Amino acid sequence: MSAPAPAAGSPTGPVTVLLIDDEPMVLETAADMLRSRGHQPLCADGGAAGLELLAKHADEIELILLD
């Protein structure tokens, strides 16, 4: 079975993802999963750290995942 085709306008290559979670195990697991698919995770251990990373990398971040 092949993977579905990407939706129109969706990225076809690696993306930079901002991950925000206060649980280290969740953050590490999600980051590992994204890396294994070729993506670049930026990890923040809470909202304040997430906002700092967003300010620094706003032009790179294509997706934000948070809890």
Residue pairs with C-beta under 8 A, 6 or more apart in sequence:
6 12
11 62
13 38
14 38
14 39
14 40
15 39
15 40
15 62
15 63
16 39
16 40
16 41
16 42
16 57
16 60
16 61
16 62
16 63
17 34
17 39
17 40
17 41
17 42
17 61
17 62
17 63
17 64
17 65
18 41
18 42
18 44
18 50
18 53
18 54
18 57
18 61
18 63
18 64
18 65
18 66
19 27
19 30
19 31
19 34
19 41
19 42
19 43
19 44
19 65
19 66
20 44
20 45
20 46
20 47
20 49
20 50
20 64
20 65
20 66
20 67
21 27
21 30
21 44
21 45
21 66
21 67
22 45
22 46
22 67
23 67
24 45
26 67
27 43
27 45
28 43
30 41
30 65
31 41
31 43
34 40
34 41
35 41
42 53
42 57
42 61
44 50
44 52
44 53
47 66
50 64
50 66
53 61
54 61
54 64
